[in-house]
Amino acid sequence: MAISPPPVVKPVVFAEQSLYEVHKKVYPRSVTGIYANARWLMVWFTQLLFYGLCWLPWHGRQAVLFDLVARKFYVFGFVFWPQDVIYLAVLLIISAYSLFLFTAVGGRLWCGYACPQTVYTEIFLWIERKIEGDRAARIKLDAAAMSSRKVLLRAAKYGAWALLALWTGFTFVGYFTPIKTLWSSVFSFSLGPWEMFWILFYGTFTYIFAGHLREQVCKYMCPYARFQGVMFDPDTLTITYDETRGEPRGAHKKGDDYKAEGKGDCVDCGICVQVCPTGIDIRKGLQYECIGCAACIDACDQVMEKMGTPKGLIRYSTEHAIASHWGWRAIIQHIIRPRVLLYAAVLWAIIFAFIWGIATKSTLRVDVIRDRAVLAREVDNGMIENIYRLHLMNVSEHTRQYQITVRGLPGIQIIGQTVLELPMEADRTLMVQVQVPPESGKKGAHEIHFDFKDVSGETPLVSEEAKFFLP
């Protein structure tokens, strides 16, 4: 009987597979054009505002200063106290609705033009290009062996980045500590521990995010990229590749009858990918990594111009417009849709309410508290007396005089001081005695009002309600 050989057992080979995509460094190529100019216009505007506003004087102080120690926020002629937190809440609501509106209309306009990550990445890239060269030169330098030239170029680049990042951190802290005081402290080596910490903290993260992480912040760290999908619809303007016109793509020369060869307008040069700061190929359709900077539009338009074909192969358009071949008039008609109108109406209502609140903001804050330690009592002249504690706060930047009156019961009057002078940004607690004739009302609590008038005006500045008890 023949014995069959044992089966051959093949060894199991385990293949290691990463759960994460291997990061490939992106080398954005420089580009010029309408949208590139618009981005740089926003860079200049935002940075002049950020770096310059803290140096602007206003009535002997810094125009914009968030004094956390004194719990006062100065914004030009306005002084905001902790009690004014409602204005901050409304401002955040305005920002949120603005983001909803702009995203529904034009996609990630904020990301492409005004986001600090985009702005500082643009500045850091400009420094890198000035020192190391454009895309091809930077790729070649990275691949080259270490040399004295490479070390000098890298040292110059990193040094310039570090100086800009530290100045950014210094400016940021200058909005919380008076910038001139901070400047003197730096040169006298007397910086406080918190100022030093925040300068280094903010500067370090600016250096890392704008210099090294760059597109990774937009792709992996920014939450906006993840929830933008629920804010888009087929009538939202986005950076769009016209596949009908461009495909099938293929190389051809200017003047060739490429249509006869069955080719589209796209010459497959790849420049749209090279200029993209996040390294995506817009020809694959809308992707969450696209920040809407429109660099690919500028690059593609230049290629189309050289090839003698119409611009706009990559352009701002909508999903419906590409599918239906709409012109700009039809696109705009569909952009102005109920969703956008609702966002705009709510946003403008909140903005007007915010402006009205700021414009009518009182310069006096008052708290009236009845002194519960002293009961309502009959005094020597037969009058009924209650005692109140008045806490007044002058939130303006001028010394003011206030006249205090009371109303609500027949014959009611204040005994003692009725005119009070308060220095700028000062508060004071005042004890006042209020008396009424016994026949002024029935037993129990009665509503009265304290009126606080500026001596220079007749209209009540503040009216505060209180309770008067008749035994």
C-alpha positions in Angstrom: 0.0 0.0 0.0 1.5 3.3 -1.1 1.8 6.0 1.5 1.0 9.5 0.2 3.4 12.2 1.2 2.3 14.7 3.8 0.8 17.9 2.5 3.1 20.8 2.0 2.4 23.6 4.5 3.2 27.0 3.1 4.5 29.5 5.6 2.1 32.3 6.4 3.4 35.7 5.4 2.2 38.7 7.3 2.2 42.0 5.5 2.4 45.1 7.6 0.0 47.8 6.5 -0.2 51.3 8.0 -3.5 52.7 9.0 -2.4 56.2 8.1 -1.3 57.7 4.8 2.4 58.3 4.5 2.9 62.0 4.5 4.4 63.4 1.4 5.9 66.9 1.6 4.1 69.5 -0.5 6.1 72.0 -2.5 3.7 74.7 -3.7 4.8 76.4 -6.8 4.5 80.2 -6.9 1.6 81.6 -9.1 0.4 85.0 -10.2 -3.0 86.1 -11.2 -6.2 87.8 -10.0 -6.9 85.4 -7.1 -3.2 85.4 -6.1 -3.4 89.2 -5.9 -6.6 89.0 -3.8 -4.9 86.6 -1.4 -2.0 88.9 -1.0 -4.3 91.9 -0.5 -5.9 90.0 2.4 -2.4 89.2 3.8 -1.5 92.9 3.8 -4.9 93.9 5.2 -5.0 91.4 8.1 -1.3 91.8 9.0 -1.3 95.6 9.0 -4.4 95.4 11.2 -2.9 92.8 13.6 0.6 94.3 13.8 -0.4 97.9 13.7 -3.6 98.2 15.8 -1.9 97.6 19.1 0.4 100.6 18.5 -2.4 103.0 17.8 -2.9 105.5 20.6 -6.3 106.6 21.8 -6.9 109.3 24.4 -3.6 108.6 26.2 -3.9 104.8 26.1 -3.7 101.9 23.7 -6.7 101.9 21.2 -7.3 98.2 21.6 -6.3 96.6 24.9 -7.7 93.6 26.7 -6.6 94.3 30.3 -7.4 91.0 32.0 -5.8 92.1 35.3 -8.1 95.1 35.6 -10.9 93.2 34.0 -11.4 96.0 31.3 -11.5 95.7 27.6 -10.7 98.9 25.7 -11.8 99.1 22.0 -11.3 102.7 20.8 -13.8 104.8 22.6 -15.6 101.9 24.4 -14.8 100.3 27.7 -16.2 96.8 28.3 -16.4 95.3 31.8 -17.2 91.7 32.8 -20.9 92.6 32.9 -20.7 93.2 29.1 -20.0 89.6 28.3 -23.3 89.6 26.3 -21.6 91.7 23.6 -18.9 89.0 23.2 -21.7 86.3 22.9 -23.4 88.3 20.2 -20.1 88.9 18.4 -19.5 85.1 18.4 -23.0 84.6 17.0 -22.4 87.1 14.3 -19.1 85.3 13.4 -20.9 81.9 13.2 -23.7 83.2 11.0 -21.2 85.0 8.8 -19.4 81.7 8.3 -22.7 79.9 7.5 -23.6 82.6 5.0 -20.2 82.8 3.2 -19.9 79.0 3.1 -23.4 78.6 1.6 -22.6 81.2 -1.1 -18.9 80.7 -1.9 -17.6 77.7 -0.1 -14.4 78.0 1.9 -13.7 81.7 1.2 -12.6 82.2 4.8 -10.1 79.3 4.5 -8.6 80.5 1.2 -8.2 84.2 1.9 -8.5 85.2 5.6 -7.8 82.2 7.8 -4.6 82.9 9.9 -3.3 79.5 9.0 -3.5 80.4 5.3 -2.2 83.9 5.8 0.9 82.9 7.8 1.6 79.9 5.5 1.6 82.3 2.6 4.0 84.6 4.4 6.3 81.7 5.4 6.3 80.3 1.9 7.3 83.7 0.5 10.3 83.8 2.8 11.1 80.2 1.8 11.0 81.1 -1.9 13.1 84.2 -1.4 15.9 82.2 0.4 15.7 78.7 -1.2 14.0 79.4 -4.6 10.8 78.2 -6.2 9.4 74.6 -6.2 12.1 72.9 -8.4 14.9 74.5 -6.4 13.4 73.5 -3.1 12.9 69.9 -4.2 16.5 69.8 -5.5 17.8 71.3 -2.2 15.9 68.7 -0.1 17.3 65.8 -2.2 20.9 67.2 -2.1 23.5 65.9 0.4 24.3 68.1 3.3 26.7 70.9 2.4 27.7 74.3 3.7 25.4 76.0 1.2 22.4 73.9 2.4 23.2 74.5 6.0 23.4 78.3 5.4 20.2 78.4 3.4 18.3 76.4 6.0 19.7 78.5 8.9 18.7 81.7 7.1 15.2 80.3 6.4 14.6 79.0 9.9 16.1 82.1 11.5 13.7 84.4 9.4 10.8 82.2 10.4 11.7 82.3 14.0 12.1 86.1 14.1 8.7 86.5 12.4 7.1 84.0 14.8 8.5 85.7 17.9 7.3 89.1 16.6 3.9 87.6 16.1 3.9 86.2 19.6 5.1 89.6 21.0 2.3 91.4 19.1 -0.3 89.0 20.4 0.7 89.5 24.0 0.8 93.3 23.3 -3.0 93.2 23.1 -3.2 92.0 26.8 -0.2 93.9 28.2 0.3 97.5 26.9 2.6 97.1 24.0 4.9 100.0 24.9 5.3 98.6 28.5 6.0 95.2 27.0 8.5 96.7 24.6 10.4 98.4 27.5 10.3 95.1 29.5 11.9 93.2 26.6 14.8 95.6 26.4 15.2 95.8 30.2 15.1 92.0 30.5 12.2 92.4 33.0 9.5 90.4 31.3 7.1 88.7 33.6 6.7 84.9 33.5 3.3 84.9 31.9 4.3 87.4 29.2 7.4 85.3 28.4 5.3 82.1 28.3 2.7 83.4 25.9 5.2 85.1 23.6 7.1 81.8 23.3 3.9 79.7 23.2 2.2 81.7 20.5 5.4 82.2 18.5 6.3 78.5 18.7 2.9 77.4 17.4 3.0 80.0 14.6 6.5 78.7 13.6 5.3 75.0 13.7 1.9 75.5 12.0 2.9 77.9 9.2 6.5 76.6 8.7 6.2 72.9 9.0 2.7 71.5 9.4 1.1 73.8 6.8 -1.5 71.7 4.8 -1.7 69.1 7.6 -3.4 71.6 9.8 -6.1 72.1 7.2 -6.4 68.4 6.4 -6.3 66.8 9.8 -6.6 69.4 12.6 -9.2 72.0 11.4 -12.8 70.9 12.2 -14.2 73.2 9.5 -12.9 70.9 6.7 -14.9 68.0 8.3 -18.3 69.7 8.6 -18.2 71.8 5.5 -20.1 69.1 3.6 -23.3 69.8 5.5 -23.0 73.5 4.6 -22.5 73.0 0.9 -25.3 72.3 -1.7 -25.3 72.0 -5.5 -25.7 75.8 -5.8 -22.7 76.6 -3.7 -19.8 78.3 -5.5 -16.7 76.1 -5.3 -13.4 75.6 -7.3 -14.6 73.4 -10.1 -12.9 71.5 -13.0 -15.0 71.4 -16.1 -14.7 67.7 -16.9 -16.9 67.9 -20.0 -14.6 70.4 -21.6 -11.3 69.1 -20.3 -11.6 65.4 -20.8 -10.1 63.3 -22.1 -7.0 65.1 -21.2 -3.7 64.8 -23.1 -0.7 66.7 -24.2 -0.9 68.7 -27.3 0.8 71.8 -28.8 -0.7 75.2 -29.6 -2.4 75.1 -32.9 -2.9 71.3 -33.0 -6.4 70.0 -33.9 -6.6 68.1 -30.7 -10.4 67.9 -30.9 -10.0 65.7 -34.0 -7.9 63.4 -31.9 -10.6 63.2 -29.3 -8.8 65.2 -26.7 -10.2 67.8 -24.4 -8.7 71.2 -23.5 -6.7 69.9 -20.5 -3.1 69.4 -21.6 -2.4 67.3 -18.4 0.5 69.6 -17.5 -0.1 69.1 -13.7 0.5 72.7 -12.8 -2.8 72.9 -11.0 -1.5 70.2 -8.7 1.9 71.9 -8.3 0.5 75.2 -7.1 -2.0 73.7 -4.7 -1.0 74.4 -1.1 -2.6 71.1 0.1 -1.3 69.0 -2.8 -4.6 67.8 -4.2 -5.7 67.3 -7.8 -8.8 69.4 -8.4 -9.5 67.4 -11.5 -10.7 64.5 -9.3 -13.6 66.6 -8.1 -14.4 68.5 -4.9 -12.4 67.3 -2.0 -12.5 68.2 1.7 -8.8 69.2 1.5 -9.5 72.0 -0.9 -9.3 75.3 0.9 -10.8 77.4 -1.9 -7.6 79.5 -2.5 -8.1 79.5 -6.3 -4.4 79.1 -7.0 -5.3 76.4 -9.5 -7.6 78.8 -11.4 -4.7 81.3 -11.9 -2.4 78.6 -13.0 -4.8 76.9 -15.4 -5.8 80.3 -16.9 -2.2 81.0 -17.7 -1.8 77.7 -19.5 -5.1 78.1 -21.4 -3.9 81.6 -22.5 -0.6 80.2 -23.8 -2.5 77.4 -25.6 -4.9 79.9 -27.2 -8.0 78.3 -25.6 -10.6 80.0 -23.5 -9.9 80.5 -19.8 -12.1 79.0 -17.1 -11.3 75.3 -17.5 -11.0 75.5 -13.7 -13.2 78.2 -12.3 -15.6 79.2 -9.6 -18.9 77.5 -10.4 -21.6 75.3 -8.9 -22.5 71.6 -9.4 -25.7 72.6 -11.1 -24.1 75.1 -13.3 -21.5 72.7 -14.6 -24.1 70.0 -15.3 -26.5 72.4 -17.0 -23.9 74.7 -18.6 -25.3 77.9 -17.0 -23.9 81.4 -17.5 -23.2 83.8 -14.6 -26.7 85.2 -14.6 -28.2 81.8 -14.0 -25.6 81.0 -11.4 -26.3 84.2 -9.4 -30.1 83.6 -9.7 -29.6 80.2 -8.1 -27.1 81.5 -5.5 -29.8 83.8 -4.1 -31.9 81.0 -2.7 -34.1 80.7 0.4 -31.3 79.3 2.5 -29.0 82.2 1.7 -31.8 84.8 2.2 -32.6 83.4 5.6 -28.9 83.4 6.7 -28.6 87.0 5.5 -31.7 88.2 7.2 -30.8 86.7 10.5 -27.2 88.0 10.2 -28.2 91.6 9.4 -30.8 91.6 12.2 -28.2 90.5 14.7 -25.7 93.0 13.4 -28.1 95.9 13.7 -29.1 94.8 17.2 -25.4 94.6 18.1 -24.7 98.1 16.7 -27.7 99.5 18.5 -26.7 97.9 21.8 -23.2 99.4 21.5 -24.5 102.9 20.5 -26.9 103.0 23.3 -24.6 101.5 25.9 -25.0 103.3 29.2 -21.9 104.8 30.8 -23.3 104.1 34.3 -23.9 100.8 35.9 -26.0 100.6 39.1 -27.0 97.9 41.6 -29.6 98.8 44.2 -29.9 96.5 47.2 -32.2 97.1 50.2 -30.3 96.8 53.4 -31.9 93.7 55.0 -30.0 94.2 58.2 -32.1 97.2 59.0 -35.9 96.8 59.1 -38.4 99.3 57.9 -38.8 101.7 60.8 -40.6 104.8 61.9 -38.2 107.7 62.6 -38.5 110.7 64.9 -40.4 112.9 62.4 -43.0 110.2 61.9 -41.8 109.2 58.5 -41.2 105.5 57.5 -37.7 104.8 56.5 -35.9 102.1 54.5 -32.2 102.0 53.9 -30.6 101.0 50.5 -27.1 100.3 49.4 -26.3 101.8 46.0 -23.4 100.5 44.0 -22.5 102.9 41.1 -19.8 102.2 38.4 -18.7 104.9 36.0 -17.7 102.9 32.9 -16.8 105.9 30.8 -13.4 107.5 30.4 -14.5 110.9 31.9 -15.3 112.1 35.4 -19.1 112.4 35.8 -21.6 113.8 38.3 -24.8 112.0 38.9 -28.0 113.2 40.6 -30.0 110.6 42.4 -33.8 110.9 42.7 -36.5 108.4 43.8 -40.1 108.0 42.8 -43.0 105.6 43.2 -44.8 106.7 46.4 -46.4 110.0 47.4 -44.0 112.2 49.3 -41.0 109.9 48.9 -37.6 111.5 49.3 -33.9 110.8 49.8 -32.3 112.0 53.0 -28.7 113.0 52.7 -26.4 113.0 49.6 -28.2 113.1 46.3 -25.3 114.2 44.0 -22.3 112.0 43.5 -19.1 112.6 41.5 -17.4 109.5 40.1 -13.9 109.6 38.5 -13.4 107.8 35.2 -13.7 104.0 35.4 -14.4 104.1 39.1 -17.0 102.6 41.3 -18.4 103.6 44.7 -21.0 102.2 47.2 -23.4 104.7 48.8 -25.8 104.1 51.7 -29.0 106.2 51.3 -32.1 106.7 53.5 -35.4 106.8 51.8 -38.5 108.1 53.7 -42.2 108.3 53.0 -45.2 109.5 55.0 -47.1 106.7 56.8 -50.2 107.4 54.8 -48.4 106.9 51.4 -49.7 103.4 51.0 -50.9 100.2 52.4 -48.8 97.8 54.5 -46.4 95.6 52.6 -44.0 96.0 49.6 -44.3 98.8 47.1 -42.4 99.3 43.9 -40.2 102.3 43.7 -37.6 103.5 41.2 -34.2 105.2 41.7 -33.3 107.5 38.8 -29.7 108.4 38.1 -29.2 111.4 35.9 -26.1 113.0 34.5 -25.9 116.5 35.9 -25.3 117.7 32.3 -28.5 116.1 31.0 -32.2 115.8 31.9 -33.0 112.3 30.5 -32.7 109.6 33.1 -29.4 107.8 32.5 -30.4 104.7 34.5 -33.6 103.8 36.3 -33.4 100.9 38.8 -36.3 99.2 40.5 -36.4 98.5 44.2 -39.0 97.6 46.9 -40.1 99.8 49.8 -41.7 98.2 52.8 -44.4 99.9 54.9 -44.8 98.2 58.3 
